[in-house]
Amino acid sequence: MKTQVENYETKKNSALNLMKNGQLNAYFEALIEMNNYKKYMYTICVN
């Protein structure tokens, strides 16, 4: 669970940097990866 949270936070920070730089395609891909990590964290918490 700890690694999932760290991965999520890392992607969150990189997504913010990509948005600030105007790299929209990479930003949207980072958001999708953040969503995947959030799903994994939710699944782990439920089990």
C-alpha positions as CSV (number, residue, x, y, z in Angstrom):
1,M,0.0,0.0,0.0
2,K,2.8,2.4,0.9
3,T,4.4,2.0,-2.6
4,Q,1.1,2.7,-4.2
5,V,0.7,5.9,-2.3
6,E,4.2,7.0,-3.2
7,N,3.6,6.2,-6.9
8,Y,0.4,8.2,-6.8
9,E,2.0,11.2,-5.2
10,T,4.9,11.1,-7.7
11,K,2.5,11.0,-10.6
12,K,0.5,13.8,-9.0
13,N,3.6,16.0,-8.8
14,S,4.7,15.2,-12.3
15,A,1.2,15.9,-13.6
16,L,1.2,19.3,-12.1
17,N,4.6,20.1,-13.6
18,L,3.4,18.9,-17.0
19,M,0.3,21.0,-16.8
20,K,2.4,24.1,-15.9
21,N,4.7,23.4,-18.9
22,G,1.7,23.1,-21.2
23,Q,2.4,19.5,-22.2
24,L,-1.3,18.4,-22.3
25,N,-1.0,15.0,-23.8
26,A,1.6,13.9,-21.2
27,Y,-0.6,15.5,-18.5
28,F,-3.6,13.5,-19.5
29,E,-1.6,10.3,-19.5
30,A,-0.3,11.1,-16.0
31,L,-3.9,11.6,-14.9
32,I,-4.9,8.2,-16.3
33,E,-2.0,6.6,-14.4
34,M,-3.0,8.5,-11.2
35,N,-6.5,7.1,-11.6
36,N,-5.1,3.5,-12.0
37,Y,-3.1,3.9,-8.8
38,K,-6.1,5.2,-7.0
39,K,-8.1,2.1,-8.1
40,Y,-5.3,-0.1,-6.8
41,M,-5.3,1.6,-3.5
42,Y,-9.0,1.3,-3.1
43,T,-8.9,-2.4,-4.0
44,I,-6.2,-3.0,-1.4
45,C,-8.2,-1.1,1.3
46,V,-11.3,-3.1,0.5
47,N,-9.5,-6.4,0.8
